[in-house]
Amino acid sequence: MCGICGYVSKKKITKDQLRVMNDTMYHRGPDDSGVELFEAEDGYTVGFAQRRLAILDLSPLGHQPMHSADGRVSVAFNGEIYNFLELKEELSDYNFKSTCDTEAIIAAYLKWGIDMVDHIHGMFAIALFDRESGDVFLVRDRIGKKPLFYWIDGGNIVFGSELKPIMKCPEFSGRVRKELLPRFLFQQYIVAPDTIFEDVYKLEPGSVLKFNNGEIKKWKYWDVKKVYHEMAQNPVTNYEEAKQGLKDRLKKAVVSRMIADVPLGTFLSGGYDSSLVTAMAQEFSKEPVKTFCIGFNVPSYNEAEYAKEIAAYLGCDHTELYISEKEMFDLVSTIPQYYDEPFADNSQIPSMLVSKLAKKDVTVALSGDGGDEFFCGYNVYDNVGQAQKLDFPGAMVHAIGQIPVGSGKLLDKMPFRVRVVANNRNPETKTQLVSKGYLDASHAFVNLSDNEEYPILYPIETSYGVSNFQARRMLLDMDTYLPEDILVKMDRASMRYSLENRCPIMDTDVMEYSFRIPHKFKYYNGDKKHILKDIAYDYIPRDLLERPKTGFGVPMDAWLRGPLKEALIDYSSTSFLKQQGIFDVEYVSKFINDYIVKGDGGPATGANYSKIAWSFFIFQQWYNYYMV
């Protein structure tokens, strides 16, 4: 696990300047660093840099940038290749000098060219320079576990694992894309390929970018909807066969992620996914697996007691830490330093705290991320399932609701839930149930012309070619929420403390096999994640696992109207907003003032406006940190 950055440019970027860029990511790799420049054709210089967090082969042989023996290929790499041992056997004609996985990338490229992407499996962001062809490749893993940003500057390109090295690049001006902000205020994250800056992009999950002599070509080598339909053509219709096939693949995924030359443990929340991963890790460990959990002194949120019971049952070496609201609050001011693109999922705060706890004892931590998206685990999937049943009557209510009543329409007088279903008429956003008032408020924050309007919801659902609302929403979440919220949250939270996070459920074989499992095995008579739970029961008694899922969110409303109130007022003041030139001054000032007085349900009755207020606060905090 590391951080990488670099460039291909005709503009002179010195080695010292590249080193400054690289060192903005010290937290991603405190063990070693490498900065090298290579002369390319047509006046271009290639610069590669890396900050190393040593996980495999802790010796200097793992230093990067790494080069092939013949000097043809140079690589800077962030992540882990989990099948590198199998690759080394298959590529035995290559003279390996190290025991790290980076060298397997070089050997695979020399044998298969860029088609190596079909052979390597893991989490990765790779920069590779081929002197023979003059190509520079940027490659990102299938589901987007590892980040990779790039800035197109005329005929030049600058890249990095984070935005910070790009922001430190000479001549980078950083113009904010204000048309994205209504979506950010609502979604709380920004989806690839977009970023907060003009001309800066995220390489999409499962993508390759080729740069040669100022020309860029980009393509997908793995695409969620394409792979889903390919795999679904060969369903595993027998439940016991599907269960055993999934169990075997999960075991293999866990074992491959336990290979490390540093201490390893797991995050254990007490939920099904983390408990199953931990149980499988303990099955293959000779020593008690180190497990980590944070607790809260709020009974309705606290799951630490369940995690402790499960750890005891499995025989793990468990560490728990109860944290106070003050400990959470103290992290708010540090968010922009490590989340250098605006990101407002407040569960980033407990994620940082559990990462800090784990780092005291381990350098690698396994987690259960991905179980909800691939096996139908979120409560929203109940809602969209119900919405599909009500879709036809909802259309009838929508038609009837257009009847004028007083100064409005009949539909406006109906209950909130009825309005949501009745107004859900766009076939491209069927599973994205939302209050119109919330969308209107998000739009109103920013003054945009008609040609700048950017959709807040994702108008792409018919492209999935799936009629089942739950399955369609799961695919949408795999394309958006999982890589851009869940994985961003955990990558930045763990790397803040130089901790590597590995996710067995997002193993290539597990993901692809999940697409062969019929939906009825995942959502069975209202039981979410049915088949995954069934496997967990093979390891852990049902009574230790069966309980309502609580989750945890910071007290946004109390903070924004309490200790963060003065900062929120400053960020929404007329003078600050006018100087900033991004938001609608009159609307935002009134919205925030009303919110501070009324709290949740504020400017319009029945809506939870603390979410928009929090997103606005996080953006302004980011803006104040980087742009002022």
C-alpha positions as CSV (number, residue, x, y, z in Angstrom):
1,M,0.0,0.0,0.0
2,C,1.5,3.3,-1.1
3,G,0.9,6.6,-2.7
4,I,2.1,7.4,-6.3
5,C,2.3,10.5,-8.4
6,G,4.0,11.6,-11.5
7,Y,3.7,13.3,-14.9
8,V,4.3,13.1,-18.6
9,S,5.1,16.6,-19.8
10,K,7.1,18.9,-22.1
11,K,7.0,21.5,-19.3
12,K,10.0,21.3,-17.0
13,I,9.0,19.8,-13.6
14,T,12.1,19.2,-11.6
15,K,13.0,16.3,-9.5
16,D,12.8,18.5,-6.4
17,Q,9.3,19.7,-7.4
18,L,8.1,16.1,-7.9
19,R,9.5,15.2,-4.5
20,V,7.5,18.0,-2.9
21,M,4.4,16.6,-4.7
22,N,5.2,13.1,-3.5
23,D,5.8,14.1,0.1
24,T,2.3,15.5,0.4
25,M,1.3,11.8,0.7
26,Y,3.8,10.9,3.4
27,H,1.0,9.3,5.5
28,R,0.3,6.8,2.6
29,G,3.9,5.5,2.7
30,P,6.2,6.5,5.5
31,D,8.7,3.6,5.0
32,D,10.5,4.7,1.8
33,S,10.2,7.0,-1.1
34,G,11.5,7.1,-4.7
35,V,11.5,9.9,-7.3
36,E,12.9,9.4,-10.8
37,L,12.8,11.2,-14.1
38,F,13.0,9.5,-17.5
39,E,13.6,11.1,-20.9
40,A,11.0,10.1,-23.5
41,E,10.5,10.9,-27.2
42,D,9.3,14.1,-28.8
43,G,10.6,16.3,-25.9
44,Y,8.5,14.7,-23.2
45,T,9.9,13.9,-19.7
46,V,8.3,11.1,-17.6
47,G,8.4,11.5,-13.8
48,F,7.4,8.7,-11.5
49,A,7.3,9.0,-7.7
50,Q,6.1,6.8,-4.8
51,R,5.7,6.8,-1.1
52,R,6.0,3.2,0.2
53,L,4.2,1.5,3.0
54,A,6.1,-1.8,3.1
55,I,3.9,-4.9,3.3
56,L,5.6,-7.5,1.2
57,D,9.4,-7.8,1.0
58,L,10.4,-5.2,3.5
59,S,13.9,-5.0,2.0
60,P,15.2,-2.4,-0.4
61,L,14.4,-4.8,-3.2
62,G,10.8,-3.6,-3.0
63,H,11.8,0.1,-3.7
64,Q,9.9,2.0,-6.3
65,P,9.9,3.1,-9.1
66,M,10.8,-0.5,-10.1
67,H,12.4,-1.4,-13.4
68,S,12.6,-4.5,-15.5
69,A,16.0,-6.1,-15.8
70,D,16.4,-4.9,-19.4
71,G,15.4,-1.3,-18.5
72,R,12.4,-1.4,-20.9
73,V,9.6,-1.0,-18.2
74,S,9.3,1.2,-15.1
75,V,6.5,0.9,-12.7
76,A,5.1,3.0,-9.7
77,F,2.3,1.1,-8.0
78,N,-0.1,1.5,-5.1
79,G,-2.0,-1.5,-3.7
80,E,-1.7,-5.3,-3.6
81,I,-1.8,-8.0,-6.3
82,Y,-3.3,-10.9,-4.4
83,N,-2.6,-13.6,-7.0
84,F,1.1,-12.6,-7.4
85,L,2.3,-16.0,-6.2
86,E,0.3,-17.8,-8.9
87,L,1.6,-15.2,-11.4
88,K,5.2,-15.9,-10.4
89,E,4.7,-19.6,-11.1
90,E,3.1,-18.9,-14.5
91,L,5.9,-16.4,-15.3
92,S,8.7,-18.6,-14.1
93,D,10.9,-17.7,-17.1
94,Y,11.3,-14.2,-15.6
95,N,14.2,-13.7,-13.3
96,F,12.5,-12.4,-10.1
97,K,14.8,-10.7,-7.7
98,S,12.3,-9.8,-4.9
99,T,9.4,-11.4,-3.1
100,C,7.1,-8.4,-3.6
101,D,4.1,-8.2,-5.9
102,T,5.3,-5.2,-7.8
103,E,7.8,-7.3,-9.8
104,A,4.9,-9.6,-10.9
105,I,3.3,-6.6,-12.6
106,I,6.5,-6.0,-14.6
107,A,6.8,-9.7,-15.6
108,A,3.1,-9.8,-16.5
109,Y,3.4,-6.8,-18.8
110,L,6.5,-8.1,-20.5
111,K,4.5,-11.3,-21.4
112,W,1.0,-10.0,-22.1
113,G,1.5,-6.3,-22.7
114,I,-1.3,-4.1,-21.3
115,D,-3.6,-7.2,-21.5
116,M,-1.9,-8.1,-18.2
117,V,-4.9,-6.4,-16.6
118,D,-6.9,-9.5,-17.3
119,H,-4.4,-11.6,-15.3
120,I,-3.8,-9.5,-12.2
121,H,-6.3,-9.5,-9.4
122,G,-6.3,-7.2,-6.4
123,M,-6.6,-3.6,-5.4
124,F,-4.3,-1.3,-7.4
125,A,-3.4,1.9,-9.1
126,I,-0.5,1.5,-11.5
127,A,1.6,3.8,-13.5
128,L,3.8,2.0,-16.1
129,F,6.2,3.5,-18.7
130,D,7.2,1.3,-21.7
131,R,10.3,2.9,-23.3
132,E,10.0,0.7,-26.4
133,S,6.5,1.9,-27.4
134,G,6.7,5.3,-25.6
135,D,3.4,4.5,-23.9
136,V,2.6,5.5,-20.4
137,F,-0.3,3.6,-18.9
138,L,-2.5,4.4,-15.9
139,V,-4.5,1.5,-14.6
140,R,-7.1,1.2,-11.8
141,D,-8.5,-2.0,-10.2
142,R,-11.9,-3.4,-11.1
143,I,-14.1,-2.0,-8.4
144,G,-12.1,1.1,-7.6
145,K,-10.5,0.2,-4.3
146,K,-7.4,2.3,-5.0
147,P,-7.7,5.9,-6.1
148,L,-6.1,7.5,-9.1
149,F,-6.5,11.2,-10.2
150,Y,-5.1,12.9,-13.3
151,W,-4.9,16.5,-14.6
152,I,-4.9,17.1,-18.3
153,D,-2.8,20.3,-18.9
154,G,-2.8,20.8,-22.7
155,G,-0.7,18.0,-24.1
156,N,0.6,17.0,-20.7
157,I,-0.7,14.9,-17.9
158,V,-0.1,14.9,-14.1
159,F,-1.4,12.1,-11.9
160,G,-1.6,11.1,-8.2
161,S,-3.2,8.8,-5.7
162,E,-4.7,11.9,-4.1
163,L,-5.4,15.5,-5.3
164,K,-2.7,17.0,-3.0
165,P,0.3,16.2,-5.3
166,I,-1.6,17.6,-8.3
167,M,-2.4,20.7,-6.3
168,K,1.3,21.1,-5.6
169,C,2.3,20.8,-9.2
170,P,3.7,24.0,-10.6
171,E,1.2,26.0,-12.6
172,F,-1.9,24.2,-11.2
173,S,-4.6,26.8,-10.7
174,G,-7.5,24.7,-9.6
175,R,-10.8,26.1,-10.8
176,V,-13.8,24.7,-8.9
177,R,-16.5,23.0,-10.9
178,K,-19.5,24.6,-9.3
179,E,-22.0,22.8,-11.5
180,L,-21.2,19.6,-9.5
181,L,-22.0,21.1,-6.1
182,P,-25.8,20.5,-6.1
183,R,-25.1,16.8,-6.6
184,F,-22.4,16.9,-4.0
185,L,-24.7,18.6,-1.5
186,F,-27.2,15.8,-1.9
187,Q,-25.0,12.7,-2.5
188,Q,-22.1,13.9,-0.3
189,Y,-19.4,12.6,-2.7
190,I,-18.3,13.1,-6.3
191,V,-18.4,10.3,-8.8
192,A,-15.7,9.4,-11.3
193,P,-14.7,10.6,-13.8
194,D,-15.5,14.0,-12.3
195,T,-13.6,15.7,-9.6
196,I,-14.1,19.1,-7.8
197,F,-11.6,20.7,-10.2
198,E,-11.9,21.6,-13.9
199,D,-9.6,19.4,-16.1
200,V,-8.9,17.0,-13.3
201,Y,-10.5,13.6,-13.4
202,K,-10.6,10.3,-11.5
203,L,-9.7,7.2,-13.6
204,E,-12.9,5.1,-13.5
205,P,-12.8,1.7,-11.8
206,G,-11.7,-1.1,-14.2
207,S,-10.1,1.4,-16.6
208,V,-6.9,1.8,-18.5
209,L,-5.6,5.2,-19.7
210,K,-2.8,5.3,-22.3
211,F,-0.8,8.4,-22.9
212,N,1.4,8.7,-25.9
213,N,2.9,11.9,-27.4
214,G,0.1,14.0,-26.0
215,E,-2.7,11.7,-27.1
216,I,-5.0,10.0,-24.5
217,K,-7.0,6.8,-25.1
218,K,-9.1,5.3,-22.3
219,W,-11.1,2.1,-22.1
220,K,-12.8,-0.2,-19.6
221,Y,-11.3,-3.7,-19.2
222,W,-13.9,-4.6,-16.5
223,D,-17.4,-3.1,-16.3
224,V,-20.0,-3.9,-13.6
225,K,-23.0,-4.1,-15.9
226,K,-21.2,-5.9,-18.7
227,V,-19.8,-8.5,-16.3
228,Y,-23.1,-8.8,-14.5
229,H,-24.9,-9.8,-17.7
230,E,-22.2,-12.2,-18.8
231,M,-22.1,-14.0,-15.5
232,A,-25.9,-14.0,-15.1
233,Q,-26.1,-16.1,-18.3
234,N,-24.8,-19.0,-16.3
235,P,-26.8,-18.9,-13.0
236,V,-26.2,-21.3,-10.2
237,T,-29.8,-22.4,-9.6
238,N,-29.2,-24.9,-6.8
239,Y,-29.0,-23.1,-3.5
240,E,-26.6,-25.5,-1.7
241,E,-24.3,-25.4,-4.7
242,A,-24.4,-21.6,-4.8
243,K,-23.7,-21.4,-1.1
244,Q,-20.8,-23.8,-1.3
245,G,-19.4,-22.0,-4.3
246,L,-19.6,-18.7,-2.6
247,K,-18.1,-20.0,0.6
248,D,-15.1,-21.6,-1.2
249,R,-14.4,-18.3,-3.0
250,L,-14.6,-16.3,0.1
251,K,-12.2,-18.6,1.9
252,K,-9.7,-18.3,-0.9
253,A,-10.1,-14.5,-0.9
254,V,-9.5,-14.3,2.8
255,V,-6.4,-16.5,2.6
256,S,-4.9,-14.5,-0.2
257,R,-5.4,-11.3,1.8
258,M,-3.6,-12.8,4.8
259,I,-0.3,-12.8,3.0
260,A,1.9,-10.1,4.5
261,D,5.3,-9.6,6.1
262,V,3.8,-7.3,8.7
263,P,1.2,-7.8,11.5
264,L,-2.4,-8.3,10.3
265,G,-5.8,-8.1,11.9
266,T,-9.5,-7.5,11.2
267,F,-12.1,-4.8,11.8
268,L,-14.9,-6.5,13.7
269,S,-18.1,-4.5,14.2
270,G,-20.2,-7.5,15.1
271,G,-22.2,-7.4,11.9
272,Y,-22.5,-10.3,9.5
273,D,-19.8,-9.2,7.0
274,S,-17.0,-8.4,9.3
275,S,-17.8,-11.4,11.5
276,L,-17.7,-13.8,8.6
277,V,-14.4,-12.4,7.3
278,T,-12.9,-12.6,10.8
279,A,-14.2,-16.2,11.3
280,M,-12.6,-17.3,8.0
281,A,-9.4,-15.5,8.9
282,Q,-9.3,-17.3,12.3
283,E,-9.9,-20.6,10.6
284,F,-6.7,-20.3,8.6
285,S,-4.6,-18.6,11.3
286,K,-2.3,-20.4,13.7
287,E,-2.6,-17.6,16.2
288,P,-5.6,-15.7,17.6
289,V,-6.5,-13.1,15.0
290,K,-6.2,-9.5,16.3
291,T,-9.6,-7.8,16.0
292,F,-10.5,-4.2,16.6
293,C,-13.7,-2.4,17.4
294,I,-14.8,1.0,18.7
295,G,-17.7,1.5,21.0
296,F,-20.0,4.4,21.7
297,N,-21.6,5.3,25.0
298,V,-25.0,5.5,23.3
299,P,-26.9,2.2,23.6
300,S,-28.9,2.6,20.4
301,Y,-25.7,2.9,18.4
302,N,-23.3,0.7,20.2
303,E,-22.4,-2.7,18.7
304,A,-19.1,-3.2,20.5
305,E,-20.6,-5.6,23.0
306,Y,-21.7,-7.9,20.2
307,A,-18.3,-7.7,18.6
308,K,-16.7,-8.7,21.9
309,E,-18.9,-11.7,22.2
310,I,-18.2,-12.9,18.7
311,A,-14.5,-12.4,19.1
312,A,-14.6,-14.4,22.3
313,Y,-16.5,-17.2,20.6
314,L,-14.0,-17.3,17.7
315,G,-11.0,-17.1,20.0
316,C,-9.6,-13.8,18.7
317,D,-7.3,-11.4,20.4
318,H,-9.8,-8.6,20.7
319,T,-9.2,-4.9,21.3
320,E,-12.1,-2.4,21.9
321,L,-12.1,1.2,22.7
322,Y,-15.0,3.3,23.8
323,I,-14.8,6.8,22.3
324,S,-16.5,10.0,23.4
325,E,-18.3,12.6,21.4
326,K,-15.4,15.0,22.0
327,E,-12.9,12.5,20.4
328,M,-15.1,12.4,17.3
329,F,-15.6,16.1,17.2
330,D,-11.9,16.8,17.5
331,L,-11.4,15.1,14.1
332,V,-13.7,17.4,12.2
333,S,-11.1,20.1,11.7
334,T,-8.7,17.5,10.2
335,I,-11.1,16.1,7.5
336,P,-9.9,18.3,4.6
337,Q,-6.3,17.4,5.2
338,Y,-6.8,13.8,4.5
339,Y,-10.0,13.9,2.4
340,D,-8.6,16.4,-0.1
341,E,-11.7,16.3,-2.3
342,P,-14.9,17.4,-0.5
343,F,-16.4,14.3,1.1
344,A,-19.3,14.5,3.6
345,D,-20.1,11.0,4.7
346,N,-19.8,11.6,8.4
347,S,-19.1,7.9,9.2
348,Q,-15.5,8.8,8.0
349,I,-15.0,10.0,11.6
350,P,-15.5,6.6,13.4
351,S,-13.7,5.0,10.4
352,M,-10.6,7.1,11.3
353,L,-10.9,6.2,14.9
354,V,-11.0,2.5,14.4
355,S,-8.1,2.8,12.0
356,K,-6.1,4.7,14.6
357,L,-6.8,2.0,17.1
358,A,-5.8,-0.9,14.8
359,K,-2.6,0.8,13.7
360,K,-1.2,0.5,17.2
361,D,-0.9,-3.3,16.7
362,V,-1.1,-4.1,13.0
363,T,-0.3,-2.7,9.6
364,V,-3.0,-4.6,7.6
365,A,-6.6,-4.9,8.5
366,L,-9.3,-7.0,6.7
367,S,-12.8,-5.6,6.6
368,G,-16.3,-6.7,5.4
369,D,-16.9,-3.9,2.9
370,G,-18.9,-4.9,-0.2
371,G,-21.3,-7.3,1.4
372,D,-24.2,-4.9,1.3
373,E,-23.9,-3.9,-2.3
374,F,-23.2,-7.4,-3.7
375,F,-25.7,-9.3,-1.5
376,C,-28.6,-6.9,-1.0
377,G,-27.9,-5.7,2.6
378,Y,-29.0,-2.0,2.8
379,N,-32.4,-1.0,4.1
380,V,-32.9,1.0,0.9
381,Y,-33.3,-2.3,-0.9
382,D,-36.4,-2.9,1.1
383,N,-37.7,0.5,0.1
384,V,-37.1,0.1,-3.6
385,G,-38.6,-3.4,-3.6
386,Q,-41.8,-1.9,-2.1
387,A,-41.6,1.0,-4.6
388,Q,-41.7,-1.5,-7.5
389,K,-44.8,-3.1,-6.1
390,L,-46.4,0.3,-5.9
391,D,-45.1,1.7,-9.2
392,F,-48.3,1.1,-11.2
393,P,-50.7,2.5,-8.6
394,G,-48.2,5.3,-8.1
395,A,-48.6,6.2,-11.8
396,M,-52.4,6.3,-11.4
397,V,-52.1,8.5,-8.3
398,H,-49.7,10.8,-10.1
399,A,-52.3,11.3,-12.9
400,I,-55.2,11.9,-10.5
401,G,-53.0,14.1,-8.4
402,Q,-52.7,16.7,-11.1
403,I,-56.3,17.9,-10.4
404,P,-56.2,21.5,-9.2
405,V,-57.0,22.1,-5.6
406,G,-57.0,25.7,-4.4
407,S,-53.7,27.3,-5.4
408,G,-52.0,23.9,-5.9
409,K,-52.6,20.3,-6.9
410,L,-54.3,17.4,-5.2
411,L,-50.9,15.5,-5.1
412,D,-49.5,18.3,-3.0
413,K,-52.0,17.5,-0.3
414,M,-51.2,13.8,-0.1
415,P,-48.8,12.2,2.5
416,F,-45.1,12.5,2.0
417,R,-44.5,8.8,1.1
418,V,-47.4,8.8,-1.4
419,R,-45.9,11.8,-3.1
420,V,-42.5,10.2,-3.4
421,V,-43.9,7.1,-5.1
422,A,-46.3,9.0,-7.3
423,N,-43.6,11.4,-8.5
424,N,-41.2,8.6,-9.2
425,R,-41.9,8.6,-13.0
426,N,-38.5,9.0,-14.6
427,P,-37.4,5.5,-15.9
428,E,-33.7,6.5,-15.5
429,T,-34.0,7.1,-11.8
430,K,-36.6,4.7,-10.6
431,T,-34.6,3.3,-7.6
432,Q,-33.4,6.7,-6.4
433,L,-36.4,7.6,-4.2
434,V,-36.1,11.1,-2.9
435,S,-38.1,14.1,-1.7
436,K,-38.5,16.7,-4.4
437,G,-38.0,19.4,-1.7
438,Y,-34.5,18.0,-1.0
439,L,-33.6,18.1,-4.7
440,D,-35.0,21.6,-5.0
441,A,-33.0,22.8,-2.0
442,S,-29.7,21.3,-3.3
443,H,-30.3,22.9,-6.7
444,A,-31.1,26.3,-5.2
445,F,-27.7,26.5,-3.4
446,V,-25.9,27.3,-6.7
447,N,-26.8,29.8,-9.4
448,L,-26.4,27.8,-12.7
449,S,-27.3,28.7,-16.2
450,D,-29.3,26.1,-18.2
451,N,-26.2,24.8,-20.0
452,E,-24.5,24.3,-16.6
453,E,-27.3,22.2,-15.1
454,Y,-25.9,18.9,-13.8
455,P,-28.3,16.1,-12.7
456,I,-28.3,15.4,-9.0
457,L,-29.5,11.8,-9.4
458,Y,-27.8,9.4,-11.7
459,P,-29.9,9.2,-14.9
460,I,-28.4,5.9,-16.1
461,E,-30.7,3.1,-14.8
462,T,-32.1,1.8,-18.0
463,S,-28.6,1.1,-19.2
464,Y,-28.4,-1.8,-16.7
465,G,-31.1,-3.7,-18.5
466,V,-32.5,-5.1,-15.3
467,S,-36.2,-5.0,-14.4
468,N,-35.9,-5.9,-10.7
469,F,-35.6,-2.7,-8.8
470,Q,-33.5,-4.2,-6.1
471,A,-31.0,-5.7,-8.4
472,R,-30.9,-2.5,-10.5
473,R,-30.2,-0.4,-7.4
474,M,-27.4,-2.8,-6.3
475,L,-25.7,-2.3,-9.7
476,L,-26.1,1.4,-9.4
477,D,-24.5,1.3,-5.9
478,M,-21.6,-0.8,-7.3
479,D,-21.0,1.9,-9.9
480,T,-21.4,4.9,-7.6
481,Y,-21.9,4.6,-3.9
482,L,-19.4,1.8,-3.3
483,P,-16.3,3.1,-5.1
484,E,-17.0,6.8,-4.4
485,D,-18.3,6.8,-0.9
486,I,-17.5,3.5,1.0
487,L,-14.1,2.9,-0.6
488,V,-13.0,6.5,-0.5
489,K,-14.0,6.7,3.2
490,M,-12.0,3.7,4.2
491,D,-9.0,4.4,1.9
492,R,-8.5,7.9,3.3
493,A,-9.4,6.9,6.9
494,S,-6.9,3.9,7.0
495,M,-4.1,5.6,5.0
496,R,-4.3,8.6,7.4
497,Y,-2.6,6.2,9.9
498,S,-0.5,4.3,7.3
499,L,-2.8,1.3,7.7
500,E,-3.7,-1.0,4.7
501,N,-7.3,-2.1,4.4
502,R,-8.1,-5.3,2.5
503,C,-11.6,-6.3,1.5
504,P,-12.1,-10.1,0.7
505,I,-15.8,-9.7,-0.4
506,M,-14.5,-7.5,-3.3
507,D,-12.3,-10.2,-4.6
508,T,-12.7,-10.6,-8.4
509,D,-13.9,-14.3,-8.2
510,V,-16.3,-13.4,-5.4
511,M,-17.8,-10.4,-7.2
512,E,-18.2,-12.3,-10.5
513,Y,-19.7,-15.3,-8.7
514,S,-22.2,-13.1,-6.9
515,F,-23.6,-12.2,-10.3
516,R,-24.3,-15.9,-11.0
517,I,-26.3,-16.2,-7.8
518,P,-30.1,-15.7,-8.3
519,H,-31.4,-12.6,-6.6
520,K,-33.9,-14.7,-4.6
521,F,-30.9,-16.3,-2.8
522,K,-29.7,-12.8,-1.7
523,Y,-33.1,-11.4,-0.7
524,Y,-35.3,-14.2,0.6
525,N,-38.8,-13.4,2.0
526,G,-37.5,-10.0,3.2
527,D,-34.3,-11.4,4.6
528,K,-31.4,-9.3,3.2
529,K,-28.0,-10.9,2.5
530,H,-29.7,-14.3,3.0
531,I,-27.0,-16.5,1.5
532,L,-24.1,-14.6,3.1
533,K,-25.8,-14.8,6.5
534,D,-26.3,-18.6,6.0
535,I,-22.5,-19.0,5.5
536,A,-21.9,-16.9,8.6
537,Y,-24.1,-19.3,10.6
538,D,-21.7,-22.1,9.7
539,Y,-19.1,-20.3,11.9
540,I,-21.0,-18.3,14.5
541,P,-24.3,-19.2,16.4
542,R,-27.3,-17.4,15.0
543,D,-28.2,-15.8,18.3
544,L,-24.9,-13.9,18.3
545,L,-25.5,-12.4,14.9
546,E,-29.3,-11.9,14.6
547,R,-30.2,-8.4,15.6
548,P,-31.3,-5.1,13.9
549,K,-28.5,-3.3,12.0
550,T,-27.9,0.0,13.7
551,G,-25.0,1.8,12.0
552,F,-23.6,5.0,13.4
553,G,-23.7,8.6,12.4
554,V,-22.2,11.6,14.2
555,P,-24.7,14.1,15.7
556,M,-24.6,16.5,12.8
557,D,-27.6,18.6,13.8
558,A,-26.3,19.1,17.4
559,W,-22.8,19.9,16.2
560,L,-23.8,22.3,13.4
561,R,-26.2,24.2,15.7
562,G,-23.8,23.9,18.7
563,P,-20.0,24.0,18.6
564,L,-19.8,24.4,14.8
565,K,-22.5,27.1,14.7
566,E,-20.1,30.1,14.5
567,A,-18.0,28.5,11.7
568,L,-21.2,27.7,9.8
569,I,-22.4,31.3,10.2
570,D,-19.1,32.6,8.9
571,Y,-19.1,30.2,6.0
572,S,-22.6,31.4,5.0
573,S,-22.1,35.1,5.6
574,T,-22.9,37.4,2.8
575,S,-19.3,38.7,2.6
576,F,-17.8,35.3,2.5
577,L,-20.2,34.0,-0.1
578,K,-19.8,37.1,-2.3
579,Q,-16.0,36.8,-2.2
580,Q,-16.3,33.1,-3.0
581,G,-18.5,33.6,-6.0
582,I,-19.9,30.0,-6.0
583,F,-23.2,29.9,-4.1
584,D,-26.5,31.8,-4.4
585,V,-25.8,34.4,-1.6
586,E,-29.4,35.2,-0.7
587,Y,-30.7,31.7,-0.7
588,V,-27.8,30.1,1.2
589,S,-27.7,32.8,3.9
590,K,-31.4,32.4,4.5
591,F,-31.3,28.6,4.4
592,I,-28.5,28.4,6.9
593,N,-30.0,31.0,9.2
594,D,-33.4,29.2,9.1
595,Y,-31.6,25.8,9.7
596,I,-29.8,27.1,12.8
597,V,-33.0,28.3,14.3
598,K,-35.2,25.3,13.3
599,G,-32.8,22.4,12.9
600,D,-33.9,19.3,11.1
601,G,-37.1,19.9,9.3
602,G,-36.0,23.5,9.0
603,P,-36.8,25.5,5.9
604,A,-39.4,23.1,4.7
605,T,-41.4,20.9,7.0
606,G,-40.6,17.2,7.0
607,A,-37.1,17.2,5.5
608,N,-33.9,16.4,7.2
609,Y,-31.9,19.4,6.2
610,S,-28.9,18.7,8.5
611,K,-27.5,16.5,5.7
612,I,-27.4,19.5,3.2
613,A,-26.1,21.8,5.9
614,W,-23.3,19.3,6.8
615,S,-22.3,18.9,3.1
616,F,-22.2,22.6,2.8
617,F,-20.1,23.0,5.9
618,I,-17.6,20.2,4.7
619,F,-17.3,21.9,1.3
620,Q,-16.6,25.3,2.9
621,Q,-14.1,23.8,5.3
622,W,-12.3,22.2,2.4
623,Y,-12.5,25.4,0.4
624,N,-11.0,27.4,3.3
625,Y,-8.2,24.9,3.7
626,Y,-7.1,24.7,0.1
627,M,-8.5,27.6,-1.9
628,V,-8.2,30.7,0.4
